[in-house]
Amino acid sequence: MEVASQNNDHLSKRWNHLRKILERSGPFCHPNFAASSETLEFLLNTCKILVIGAGGLGCELLKDLALMGVRDIHVIDMDTIELSNLNRQFLFRRTDIGKSKAQCAAAFISARVPGCVVTPHFCKIQDFDSAFYRQFHIIVCGLDSIVARRWINGMLISMLEYEEDGSVDETSIIPLIDGGTEGFKGNARVILPGMTACIDCTLDLFPPQVNYPLCTIANTPRLPEHCIEYVKIIQWPKETPFGVDVALDGDDPQHVSWVYEKAQERANSFNITGLSYRLVQGVLKNIIPAVASTNAVIAAACATEVFKIASSCCEPLNNYMVFNDVDGIYTYTYEAEKRSDCLACSQVPRPVEIKDPNGMTLQDLIQLLCENPEFQMKSPGLTAVLEGKNKTLYMGTVKSIEEATKGNLTLSLSELGLKDGQEIMVADITTPNTILIKLKFQPNEVEMS
Ligand SMILES: [Zn+2]
């Protein structure tokens, strides 16, 4: 008994600041909040949080959550530590280079914060199924990948259960807190899957990743970036300047210089200006600049939202916070709206308008799904029910099926037997689930007029 009370004394001092918030009421409390000592008890002994990503945001998130009293944290990250991470990913040391981020971060926090146990998972989020994700009360993302964000978003939506009247069973909701940063800009958002705007509802907020068409790069370059891409994609593998098996490394100054020189030659011959060594580096490494202070702000905002939801002490963010300190500090919040025809969370097939079903090929449709900001897919596989039979129209990810279906790519939608109102099931790496689109043929404009 004596030992136990000593422990409690120790605890009461350590969590004094939390007690002030959780054990008394106040004007800013959530209307349903009842001050009690049970909330702290829950936070310390029951609450289980998953952090996805152990990079710039992830290190901050783990530190914030552990110091806020969360003691059962899991972290997933598939990456290993690189030298260039060390300026901001402060849970790592030089001797950790080459090791798993998840494992090093977990070991650091578990050793540094008494009572906190961080369980690492050195793998992809796609390696787990719903049974794994269901064990968490809240999931926080500190990711730099839109594909991964969309995947976990889709996973949490697929785990929802519905009442008889079609409304979401609230006990099946796992809140998703998502943080993102790019240079001096960042955002934090709270997603209640099935209830509020999800990642896919607001997909058009993310600019599609720049991918230059190969024909432009090869034949009609207009930008310095086109010249750099040309050297990277075509000249490097052809000329193998540093040996046959040497891959182009954006961190190797000799490699960058070689590309710079060749790209400059190409730029000169097409009268393209604006090429610089820095630009070459940027294009080769697809650099998203990382700023430690932005990560700190966004992670703190996300951790606060976790605390608010876990404890119900305060209304959570509704639901999107933008932060920008490029020039002074600017921030505001707004309510991102749930899309009634969201690809991920609406269960309604998304209409895709087709102007010319006779002229549009399956390849064109796939390209539209990849390039349209509202879809931003990567390698969609398409299946449709035609004359009562399930038919794979195209699937690029499985070699044998690719072989069998690639002939369809050049056929028009009409030739494939696809009609107005046809539903197509689309599988893509951006979602763990199949999504439905519905072809909507536009009336012929000539006939209309
Ligand atoms: Zn949605």
Boltz pocket constraint, residues with backbone or C-beta under 6 A from the ligand:
constraints:
  - pocket:
      binder: B
      contacts: [[A, 196], [A, 197], [A, 198], [A, 199], [A, 200], [A, 201], [A, 202], [A, 338], [A, 339], [A, 342], [A, 343], [A, 344], [A, 345], [A, 346]]
      max_distance: 6.0
